[in-house]
């Protein structure tokens, strides 16, 4: 084959180096993890509150929506991973190669969605259900959690290893809760309702729930917003594909920092490299299907069945963290005091792990973009930018909590809008990136291209609905 010229755009950032694609690992079990991390971070308020709340109101007639949302996100995640497997660069870096500020746009929207510490106060609130300390202590518990998260992410020698272990423990705890629920709380009627909800009873729309609530539940089943983009960072740190050539994020305190180019690599489409690509691509697809997709759907389905078995039809339930207090109380009454306590303990720990994941992925997206695009020629490392961002999030969150501020309506509106807009826009960008920046043999095509077009249509529709609805609320309130 003639000398290969990289196909990755080099107008904004330097061209990539040409290297062979590494051999896939002989033991694939050793590199399973990013999909579980994605599922584990995503198993937060949606799986513990929103989907169980829907089940408590209308039964399991809408559970098919979770399957649609997760399958859509599986295709999105794979196209995000495609670029990183082929180049060692994150999808955000790929977007920035097309227009310098694309990465910054997504970083700002992710920061605006996650800067307010609601994601840690939910875990703190669950702790108060256990201690009986009341709402007044939520602030201090949440501040303590913020500091633990920041210190943990600062002191871990390899950040991804810490996050993966935390998420593995979380998934084990949630699995324990699910097994106990199957044995003691989920009744036969819920199993029948699950089967019918996926087949003959499947319904849409589902009164009295709002259309936007149902669409949002589909869209954010599994992950959503900026978290999907971080699959690039997690598989790179795990050493998938060309990511093996890129050093992992390490602590500037306890880790060993390596000097490295902020841009990636590309392999020539030789027979040998394409054979390796097929193996990597097959493994990445299976890993995402069995970890991210399967874990996400099973968790949503069984947590919804638990709510269906215990509080279905109960009046006055709120679609908020308060829903979990009621569900725990009902479990104490119907199964035993021990099960309500177990439910709250695992819920608090699971939501705390999600909070750590949110700080990590927000900081990863920010540090990768800032270093690669704006500080490329500076001596500061991506590791230090990451930790500055982690501590900024922790300190700003602490200041907000100490000020006793409630989350304002405008921020709630922006958070709802940002996630929908992000997914709509990066679905379009993934089509462009993975058709123009990669060699012909590994470009997105056929049914995967169709899945991205579906994603554009779905998230575009959701964007219009959410923006119009929330703008109306702002103007009315």
Secondary structure, 3 states (H helix, E strand, C coil): CCCCCCCCCCCCCCCCEECCCCCCCCCHHHHCCHHHHHHHHHCCHHHHHHHHHHHHHHCCCCCHHHHHHHHHHHHHHHHHHHHHHHHCCCHHHHHHHHCCCHHHHHHHHHHHHHCCCHHHHHHHHHHHHHHCCCHHHHHHHHHHHHHHHHHHHHHCCEHHHHHHHHHHHHHHHHHHHHHHHHHHCCCHHHHHHHHHHCCCCCCCCCCCCCHHHHHHHHHCCCCCCHHHHCHHHHHHHHCCHHHHHCCCCECCCCCCCCCCCCCCEECCCCHHHHHHHHHHHHHHHHHHHHHHHHHHHHHHHHHHHHHHHHHCCCCCCCCCCHHHHHHHHHHHHHCCHHHHHHHHHHHHHHHHHHHHHHHHHHHHHHHHHHHHHHCCCCCCCHHHHHHHHHHHHHHHHHHHHHCCCCCCHHHHHHHHHHHHHHHHHHHHHHHHHHHHCCCHHHCCCHHHHHHHHHHHHHHHHHHHHHHHHHHHHHHHC
